[in-house]
Amino acid sequence: MTNEQPTADMAGRSKVLGFTWGYWMLNGIEMFERLAYYLVRSVVAVYIMQADETHGLHFSAAQKGTIYSLWFIFQSLLPTFTGGYADRYGYKKTLAVAITLNVIGYILMGTMTSYLGFSVAVMVLATGSAFFKPSLQGSLAQNVNKTNSSLGWGIFYWVVNVGAMIGPLLANFLRFGYGWQAVFFCSAGFMALNYLMLFTFKDFESGANKTDGPWKVFLRTVRNLSDRRLVAWLLIMSCFWLMMYTLWDLQPNFLTDWNDSGDVAALFQRVPIFPDTWVVATDRGPQVPQELLLNLNAVLIVCLMIPVSWLVRKLKTLESMVIGMTMATAGVLVAGLTNVGFMFLLGVVGFSLGEMLTGPKKNEYLGLISPPGKKGQYLGYVNIPVGLGGWFGSWLQGFVYGRWGEKAVLAQKYLVEKTDFAAGRTWDGDIHTLGEAAGVARPEAFARLMDVTGLDAAATTHLLWETYSPHHAVWIPFALIGVVAIVALVVFARMARRWSDMNA
């Protein structure tokens, strides 16, 4: 990797390119975990609820919202407490448990097709992630210091997005070539590869008291959350991540329903280096699968994360987050308020740059303000904003999209409100009785509307877009939440100048 002679750091560990060998191994483990995760996460929204996905589960938007809420509760709120246990019982032992649960979770997701069974599978996977995150990030925090933390966490975030970039490309190949089960089983295989790396380096001491019992660790975790300043920061960041995860978790369905990516598809078809599966034939003409459009986010981060981290290395973490949140909110609006492929990609550029200035800085901030011996615990707290924002945001997505955004539901509404197809049947306005009033189920509603109107798929989609404006109903409320988070963080950053322990 390098011709320079390794030197010893303060802990007696050899260094490679300015970081310990353990640091690089931890990045490798993270890359495979994220590859497995994004291989599934980039397409599973379509598998769960898309009405026109032939081999999907066809759950409702509300059911998908509940599944995602459970996913966030277990994956991102549980680390609030598992971080303390990782400090106490050892990072490597906790990672071994996490990897095992992840492998089991992916296998179950590939085999369970009932609402209850699939929900349980998601909870198993998410519990594994809850133990994985703080143990790996706690280990990483022991390998950086104030002089290299910005670059160190930036490289880590870059590695995360290497997995995030490859995952959707592989998911596209697997789901169109081999079916949905191949996606889940392949993720289980990638996750299992981490066993090979896990036992190639010595564990890192957390500095925590190793004699505390489980109950004492739990109480200490809760007690540290009594700091109102820390809680305020966590709540502010929760609003931001609510907006960001809405884009990642709702856009797969929104893009599939509404976005006309024919302009991007035409470019791919003109350039012979792109695989055939990057353009699929649909009833609206050639389109680019949503996972490839969204994947520009990961590609940009892989290309730009390290230079951006270097450029903002002298900015205070709070200042960088304010700038990043502003850019991300603008990007979400551009991406959400269009149904044109290239305009969506322009929005992706905006929120990706914002993410680069915000995502790694939240880890860096908590790593810098954490007391000695509590790195894992504080880096468990970093998941609270993701957990709270994702949990409430997922529920809100299901509520909003299931009523005012999903194309199949709006097709049912149009049949009831604008045509004679549902003549003789009344609708009480309850979304749960819409199918009965329309006389057609969600998976068949759009095709039935085409029959009734005599329009093709593209014209029928345009008709619903113009009639119900799903882009305004869905994306403006979530962007406003991002604006609230920006204003609140500006106020917090000004107040933090008076707190030496929080002004990082």
C-alpha positions as CSV (number, residue, x, y, z in Angstrom):
1,M,0.0,0.0,0.0
2,T,2.8,2.4,0.8
3,N,6.6,2.4,0.8
4,E,6.9,4.5,4.0
5,Q,8.0,2.6,7.1
6,P,5.2,2.2,9.6
7,T,5.7,4.2,12.8
8,A,4.3,3.5,16.2
9,D,1.4,5.6,17.6
10,M,0.7,6.3,21.2
11,A,-1.1,3.0,21.7
12,G,1.8,1.1,20.2
13,R,0.0,0.4,16.9
14,S,1.7,0.7,13.5
15,K,0.6,3.4,11.2
16,V,-0.1,3.4,7.5
17,L,-0.7,6.6,5.6
18,G,-1.1,8.5,8.9
19,F,-3.7,6.2,10.5
20,T,-3.4,2.9,12.4
21,W,-3.7,-0.4,10.6
22,G,-6.8,-1.1,12.7
23,Y,-8.4,2.1,11.4
24,W,-8.1,0.8,7.8
25,M,-9.4,-2.7,8.8
26,L,-12.4,-1.0,10.5
27,N,-13.1,0.9,7.3
28,G,-13.0,-2.3,5.3
29,I,-15.6,-4.0,7.6
30,E,-17.8,-0.9,7.3
31,M,-17.6,-1.0,3.5
32,F,-18.8,-4.6,3.3
33,E,-21.6,-3.9,5.9
34,R,-22.7,-0.8,3.9
35,L,-22.5,-2.8,0.6
36,A,-24.8,-5.4,2.0
37,Y,-27.1,-2.7,3.5
38,Y,-27.5,-0.6,0.4
39,L,-27.8,-3.6,-1.9
40,V,-31.1,-4.1,-0.1
41,R,-32.1,-0.6,1.0
42,S,-31.7,0.9,-2.4
43,V,-34.5,-1.2,-3.9
44,V,-36.5,-2.7,-1.0
45,A,-39.0,0.2,-1.0
46,V,-40.1,-0.9,-4.4
47,Y,-40.3,-4.5,-3.3
48,I,-42.4,-3.7,-0.3
49,M,-45.1,-1.4,-1.7
50,Q,-44.9,-0.6,-5.4
51,A,-48.3,-1.5,-6.8
52,D,-47.1,-2.4,-10.3
53,E,-44.1,-4.5,-9.1
54,T,-45.1,-8.0,-10.3
55,H,-43.1,-10.0,-7.8
56,G,-43.3,-7.5,-4.9
57,L,-45.2,-7.7,-1.6
58,H,-47.8,-5.0,-2.5
59,F,-48.1,-3.6,1.0
60,S,-49.7,-0.2,1.4
61,A,-47.8,3.0,1.9
62,A,-48.9,3.0,5.6
63,Q,-47.6,-0.6,6.1
64,K,-44.3,0.3,4.5
65,G,-44.2,3.4,6.8
66,T,-44.7,1.1,9.8
67,I,-42.0,-1.3,8.6
68,Y,-39.5,1.5,8.1
69,S,-40.4,3.1,11.5
70,L,-39.6,-0.2,13.2
71,W,-36.4,-0.4,11.2
72,F,-35.3,3.0,12.5
73,I,-36.4,2.3,16.1
74,F,-34.3,-0.8,16.3
75,Q,-31.4,0.3,14.0
76,S,-30.9,3.8,15.1
77,L,-32.5,4.3,18.6
78,L,-31.3,1.1,20.1
79,P,-27.6,2.2,19.6
80,T,-28.3,4.9,22.2
81,F,-28.0,2.0,24.7
82,T,-25.8,-0.5,22.9
83,G,-23.0,2.0,22.6
84,G,-22.4,1.8,26.4
85,Y,-22.4,-2.0,26.2
86,A,-19.8,-1.9,23.4
87,D,-17.5,0.2,25.6
88,R,-18.1,-2.1,28.6
89,Y,-17.9,-5.6,27.0
90,G,-15.5,-5.0,24.1
91,Y,-15.9,-3.8,20.5
92,K,-14.9,-7.0,18.8
93,K,-17.3,-9.2,20.7
94,T,-20.2,-6.8,20.0
95,L,-19.3,-6.7,16.3
96,A,-19.4,-10.5,16.1
97,V,-22.9,-10.5,17.5
98,A,-23.9,-7.8,15.1
99,I,-22.6,-9.5,12.0
100,T,-24.4,-12.7,12.9
101,L,-27.8,-10.9,13.4
102,N,-27.3,-9.1,10.1
103,V,-26.7,-12.3,8.2
104,I,-29.8,-13.9,9.7
105,G,-31.9,-10.8,9.1
106,Y,-31.1,-10.7,5.4
107,I,-31.9,-14.3,4.9
108,L,-35.3,-13.9,6.7
109,M,-36.1,-10.8,4.5
110,G,-35.6,-13.0,1.4
111,T,-37.9,-15.7,2.6
112,M,-40.7,-14.0,4.6
113,T,-43.6,-12.6,2.5
114,S,-46.3,-11.9,5.1
115,Y,-46.5,-8.5,6.7
116,L,-45.7,-9.9,10.2
117,G,-42.9,-12.2,9.0
118,F,-41.2,-9.5,6.9
119,S,-41.5,-7.0,9.8
120,V,-39.8,-9.5,12.2
121,A,-37.0,-10.0,9.6
122,V,-36.4,-6.3,9.4
123,M,-36.3,-6.0,13.2
124,V,-33.6,-8.8,13.4
125,L,-31.5,-7.0,10.8
126,A,-32.0,-3.7,12.5
127,T,-31.0,-5.1,15.9
128,G,-27.8,-6.3,14.4
129,S,-27.1,-2.9,12.9
130,A,-27.8,-1.4,16.3
131,F,-24.9,-3.3,17.8
132,F,-22.7,-2.8,14.8
133,K,-22.8,1.0,14.6
134,P,-21.5,2.1,18.0
135,S,-19.0,-0.8,18.3
136,L,-17.4,0.0,15.0
137,Q,-17.6,3.8,15.4
138,G,-16.3,3.5,18.9
139,S,-13.3,1.5,17.7
140,L,-12.8,4.1,15.0
141,A,-12.9,7.0,17.5
142,Q,-10.0,5.4,19.4
143,N,-7.9,5.7,16.3
144,V,-8.3,9.4,15.5
145,N,-7.5,12.6,17.4
146,K,-8.1,16.3,17.1
147,T,-5.4,16.7,14.5
148,N,-6.7,14.1,12.1
149,S,-10.4,13.6,13.1
150,S,-11.8,15.6,10.3
151,L,-9.9,13.7,7.6
152,G,-10.4,10.4,9.5
153,W,-14.1,10.7,9.7
154,G,-14.3,12.0,6.1
155,I,-12.4,8.9,4.9
156,F,-14.8,6.8,6.9
157,Y,-17.8,8.5,5.3
158,W,-16.2,8.0,1.9
159,V,-15.8,4.3,2.5
160,V,-19.5,4.1,3.6
161,N,-20.4,5.5,0.2
162,V,-18.2,3.1,-1.7
163,G,-20.5,0.4,-0.5
164,A,-23.5,2.7,-1.0
165,M,-22.4,3.3,-4.6
166,I,-21.7,-0.4,-5.5
167,G,-24.9,-1.7,-3.8
168,P,-27.5,-0.1,-6.1
169,L,-25.6,-1.2,-9.2
170,L,-25.4,-4.7,-8.0
171,A,-29.1,-4.6,-6.9
172,N,-30.1,-3.5,-10.4
173,F,-28.2,-6.4,-11.9
174,L,-29.6,-9.0,-9.4
175,R,-33.2,-8.1,-9.3
176,F,-33.6,-7.9,-13.1
177,G,-31.4,-10.8,-13.8
178,Y,-32.0,-13.3,-10.9
179,G,-35.0,-12.0,-8.9
180,W,-35.6,-10.5,-5.5
181,Q,-34.3,-13.4,-3.4
182,A,-30.9,-13.0,-5.0
183,V,-30.7,-9.5,-3.6
184,F,-31.3,-10.5,0.0
185,F,-29.1,-13.6,-0.1
186,C,-26.2,-11.8,-1.7
187,S,-26.4,-9.2,1.1
188,A,-26.2,-12.0,3.6
189,G,-23.0,-13.3,1.9
190,F,-21.3,-9.9,1.8
191,M,-22.1,-9.4,5.5
192,A,-20.6,-12.8,6.3
193,L,-17.3,-11.8,4.7
194,N,-16.7,-9.5,7.7
195,Y,-15.9,-12.5,9.8
196,L,-12.7,-12.8,7.9
197,M,-11.5,-9.3,8.7
198,L,-12.9,-9.1,12.3
199,F,-10.3,-11.4,13.8
200,T,-7.3,-10.0,12.0
201,F,-6.5,-7.2,14.5
202,K,-6.5,-6.8,18.3
203,D,-9.5,-5.1,20.0
204,F,-9.2,-1.4,21.0
205,E,-9.5,-0.4,24.6
206,S,-12.4,1.9,25.2
207,G,-11.1,3.2,28.6
208,A,-14.5,2.4,30.1
209,N,-14.9,0.7,33.5
210,K,-15.0,-3.1,32.8
211,T,-16.6,-4.0,36.1
212,D,-19.9,-2.2,35.7
213,G,-23.0,-4.5,35.4
214,P,-25.5,-4.2,32.6
215,W,-28.0,-2.2,34.7
216,K,-25.3,0.3,35.7
217,V,-24.3,0.8,32.0
218,F,-27.9,1.5,31.1
219,L,-28.4,4.0,33.9
220,R,-25.2,5.8,32.9
221,T,-26.3,6.0,29.3
222,V,-29.6,7.6,30.4
223,R,-28.0,9.9,32.8
224,N,-25.7,11.4,30.2
225,L,-28.8,12.3,28.2
226,S,-29.9,14.7,31.0
227,D,-27.6,17.3,29.4
228,R,-30.2,19.7,27.9
229,R,-27.7,21.1,25.4
230,L,-26.9,17.7,24.0
231,V,-30.6,16.8,23.8
232,A,-31.3,20.1,22.0
233,W,-28.6,19.3,19.4
234,L,-30.0,15.8,18.9
235,L,-33.5,17.1,18.3
236,I,-32.3,19.7,15.8
237,M,-30.4,17.0,13.9
238,S,-33.5,14.8,14.1
239,C,-35.4,17.3,12.0
240,F,-32.6,17.4,9.4
241,W,-32.3,13.6,9.1
242,L,-36.1,13.3,8.9
243,M,-35.9,15.3,5.7
244,M,-32.9,13.5,4.3
245,Y,-34.2,10.0,4.9
246,T,-37.6,11.0,3.4
247,L,-35.7,11.7,0.2
248,W,-33.8,8.3,0.3
249,D,-36.7,6.2,1.5
250,L,-39.6,7.8,-0.4
251,Q,-37.9,8.8,-3.6
252,P,-37.6,5.2,-4.8
253,N,-41.4,5.0,-4.9
254,F,-41.9,8.6,-6.1
255,L,-39.4,8.2,-8.9
256,T,-41.0,4.9,-10.0
257,D,-44.4,6.5,-10.0
258,W,-43.8,9.9,-11.5
259,N,-40.3,10.7,-12.8
260,D,-39.9,10.6,-16.6
261,S,-36.2,9.6,-16.9
262,G,-36.4,9.1,-20.7
263,D,-33.9,11.9,-21.2
264,V,-31.3,10.1,-19.0
265,A,-32.2,6.7,-20.7
266,A,-31.6,8.2,-24.1
267,L,-28.1,9.3,-23.0
268,F,-27.4,5.8,-21.6
269,Q,-28.5,4.2,-24.9
270,R,-26.3,6.4,-27.0
271,V,-23.2,5.5,-24.9
272,P,-22.3,1.8,-25.4
273,I,-20.4,1.4,-22.1
274,F,-23.5,1.4,-20.0
275,P,-25.1,-2.0,-19.3
276,D,-28.4,-2.9,-20.9
277,T,-30.1,-3.2,-17.5
278,W,-29.5,0.5,-16.9
279,V,-32.5,1.2,-19.2
280,V,-35.7,-0.8,-18.8
281,A,-38.7,-0.8,-21.1
282,T,-41.9,0.4,-19.4
283,D,-45.4,1.4,-20.5
284,R,-44.1,5.0,-20.4
285,G,-41.2,4.2,-22.7
286,P,-37.5,3.6,-21.8
287,Q,-36.8,4.6,-18.2
288,V,-33.8,4.4,-15.9
289,P,-34.5,2.4,-12.6
290,Q,-34.7,4.6,-9.6
291,E,-31.8,3.0,-7.8
292,L,-29.4,4.2,-10.6
293,L,-30.7,7.8,-10.5
294,L,-30.4,8.0,-6.7
295,N,-27.0,6.4,-6.9
296,L,-25.5,9.6,-8.2
297,N,-25.5,10.6,-4.5
298,A,-23.1,7.9,-3.6
299,V,-21.0,8.4,-6.7
300,L,-20.5,12.1,-5.9
301,I,-19.6,11.4,-2.3
302,V,-17.0,8.8,-3.4
303,C,-15.5,11.3,-5.8
304,L,-15.7,14.4,-3.6
305,M,-15.9,13.4,0.1
306,I,-12.1,13.5,0.8
307,P,-11.4,16.7,-1.0
308,V,-14.4,18.4,0.7
309,S,-13.3,17.1,4.1
310,W,-9.9,18.6,3.5
311,L,-11.4,22.0,2.3
312,V,-13.6,22.3,5.4
313,R,-11.1,20.9,7.9
314,K,-10.6,24.3,9.6
315,L,-14.3,25.0,9.9
316,K,-16.0,24.4,13.2
317,T,-18.2,21.3,13.0
318,L,-21.4,23.3,13.8
319,E,-20.6,25.9,11.1
320,S,-20.0,23.2,8.5
321,M,-23.3,21.5,9.4
322,V,-25.3,24.8,9.0
323,I,-23.9,25.3,5.5
324,G,-24.5,21.6,4.6
325,M,-28.1,21.6,5.9
326,T,-28.9,24.6,3.8
327,M,-27.5,23.1,0.6
328,A,-29.2,19.8,1.3
329,T,-32.6,21.4,1.8
330,A,-32.3,23.3,-1.5
331,G,-31.3,20.0,-3.2
332,V,-34.3,18.2,-1.8
333,L,-36.7,20.8,-3.1
334,V,-35.1,20.7,-6.6
335,A,-35.2,16.9,-6.7
336,G,-38.7,16.6,-5.3
337,L,-40.5,19.3,-7.3
338,T,-39.7,17.9,-10.7
339,N,-40.7,14.9,-12.8
340,V,-37.8,15.3,-15.3
341,G,-34.8,13.0,-15.0
342,F,-32.0,15.5,-15.5
343,M,-33.6,18.0,-13.2
344,F,-33.8,15.4,-10.5
345,L,-30.1,14.6,-10.9
346,L,-29.4,18.4,-10.4
347,G,-31.2,18.2,-7.1
348,V,-29.1,15.1,-6.2
349,V,-26.0,17.2,-6.7
350,G,-27.2,19.8,-4.2
351,F,-28.2,17.5,-1.4
352,S,-25.1,15.4,-1.9
353,L,-22.9,18.4,-1.3
354,G,-24.9,19.2,1.7
355,E,-24.7,15.7,3.0
356,M,-20.9,15.8,2.7
357,L,-20.8,18.9,4.9
358,T,-23.2,17.5,7.5
359,G,-23.0,13.7,7.7
360,P,-19.4,13.1,8.8
361,K,-19.5,16.2,10.9
362,K,-22.2,14.9,13.2
363,N,-19.9,11.9,14.1
364,E,-16.9,14.2,14.4
365,Y,-18.8,16.6,16.7
366,L,-19.9,13.9,19.2
367,G,-16.5,12.2,19.0
368,L,-14.8,15.5,20.0
369,I,-17.1,16.5,22.8
370,S,-17.3,12.9,24.3
371,P,-15.6,12.5,27.7
372,P,-12.8,9.9,28.0
373,G,-14.0,6.3,28.1
374,K,-17.3,7.2,26.5
375,K,-16.6,7.2,22.8
376,G,-18.8,4.3,22.0
377,Q,-21.6,5.7,24.2
378,Y,-21.5,9.1,22.6
379,L,-21.2,7.7,19.1
380,G,-24.3,5.7,20.0
381,Y,-26.0,9.0,20.6
382,V,-25.2,10.0,17.0
383,N,-27.9,7.5,15.9
384,I,-30.6,9.2,17.9
385,P,-31.2,11.9,15.2
386,V,-31.4,9.3,12.5
387,G,-33.6,7.1,14.7
388,L,-36.0,9.8,15.7
389,G,-36.1,11.5,12.4
390,G,-36.4,8.2,10.5
391,W,-39.0,6.8,12.9
392,F,-41.4,9.8,12.7
393,G,-40.5,10.6,9.1
394,S,-41.4,7.0,8.0
395,W,-44.7,7.2,9.6
396,L,-45.3,10.7,8.1
397,Q,-44.2,9.4,4.7
398,G,-46.7,6.6,4.9
399,F,-49.5,9.0,5.9
400,V,-48.7,11.7,3.3
401,Y,-47.7,9.5,0.3
402,G,-50.5,7.0,0.9
403,R,-53.1,9.8,0.6
404,W,-51.7,12.5,-1.7
405,G,-48.7,11.0,-3.5
406,E,-49.0,7.4,-4.6
407,K,-50.0,7.1,-8.3
408,A,-52.1,4.0,-7.7
409,V,-54.1,5.7,-5.0
410,L,-54.5,8.8,-7.0
411,A,-55.8,6.7,-9.9
412,Q,-58.4,5.3,-7.6
413,K,-59.3,8.8,-6.5
414,Y,-59.6,10.0,-10.1
415,L,-61.9,7.0,-10.9
416,V,-64.2,8.0,-8.0
417,E,-64.1,11.8,-8.4
418,K,-63.7,12.4,-12.1
419,T,-65.2,9.5,-14.0
420,D,-68.5,7.6,-14.2
421,F,-66.6,4.3,-13.6
422,A,-67.6,4.4,-9.9
423,A,-71.1,5.7,-10.5
424,G,-73.5,4.4,-7.8
425,R,-70.8,4.1,-5.2
426,T,-70.0,6.7,-2.6
427,W,-66.7,7.4,-0.9
428,D,-66.6,8.7,2.7
429,G,-63.1,10.2,2.3
430,D,-61.4,7.5,4.3
431,I,-58.3,6.1,2.5
432,H,-59.1,2.6,3.8
433,T,-62.4,2.5,1.9
434,L,-61.1,4.1,-1.3
435,G,-60.6,0.7,-3.1
436,E,-64.1,-0.4,-2.4
437,A,-65.5,3.0,-3.6
438,A,-63.4,2.9,-6.7
439,G,-64.3,-0.7,-7.4
440,V,-60.7,-1.6,-8.2
441,A,-57.6,-2.6,-6.0
442,R,-54.4,-0.6,-5.9
443,P,-52.4,-2.9,-8.2
444,E,-55.0,-2.7,-11.0
445,A,-56.1,0.9,-10.5
446,F,-53.7,2.7,-13.0
447,A,-54.4,0.2,-15.8
448,R,-58.1,0.6,-15.2
449,L,-57.9,4.4,-15.4
450,M,-56.0,4.1,-18.7
451,D,-58.9,1.9,-20.0
452,V,-61.5,4.4,-18.8
453,T,-59.8,7.5,-20.2
454,G,-58.4,5.9,-23.3
455,L,-55.0,7.5,-22.6
456,D,-51.6,5.8,-22.7
457,A,-49.5,5.4,-19.6
458,A,-47.5,8.6,-20.1
459,A,-50.6,10.7,-20.7
460,T,-52.4,9.1,-17.7
461,T,-49.5,9.8,-15.5
462,H,-49.4,13.4,-16.7
463,L,-53.1,13.7,-16.1
464,L,-52.8,12.6,-12.4
465,W,-49.7,14.9,-11.9
466,E,-51.5,17.9,-13.2
467,T,-54.8,17.1,-11.3
468,Y,-53.4,16.3,-7.8
469,S,-49.9,17.9,-7.8
470,P,-48.3,15.1,-5.7
471,H,-44.9,16.8,-5.8
472,H,-46.2,19.8,-3.8
473,A,-48.2,17.8,-1.4
474,V,-45.3,15.5,-0.6
475,W,-42.0,17.5,-0.8
476,I,-42.8,21.0,0.4
477,P,-43.8,19.9,4.0
478,F,-40.6,17.9,4.4
479,A,-38.4,20.8,3.0
480,L,-40.0,23.1,5.6
481,I,-38.9,20.8,8.3
482,G,-35.4,21.1,7.0
483,V,-35.7,24.9,7.1
484,V,-36.7,24.7,10.8
485,A,-33.6,22.6,11.5
486,I,-31.3,25.1,9.8
487,V,-32.7,28.1,11.8
488,A,-32.5,26.1,15.1
489,L,-28.9,25.0,14.4
490,V,-27.8,28.6,13.7
491,V,-29.2,29.6,17.1
492,F,-27.5,26.6,18.8
493,A,-24.1,27.4,17.2
494,R,-24.2,31.0,18.5
495,M,-25.1,29.8,22.0
496,A,-22.3,27.1,21.8
497,R,-19.7,29.8,21.6
498,R,-20.2,30.3,25.4
499,W,-19.8,26.6,26.1
500,S,-16.2,25.4,25.9
501,D,-17.2,21.8,26.1
502,M,-19.8,22.0,23.2
503,N,-18.0,24.6,20.9
504,A,-16.3,22.2,18.5
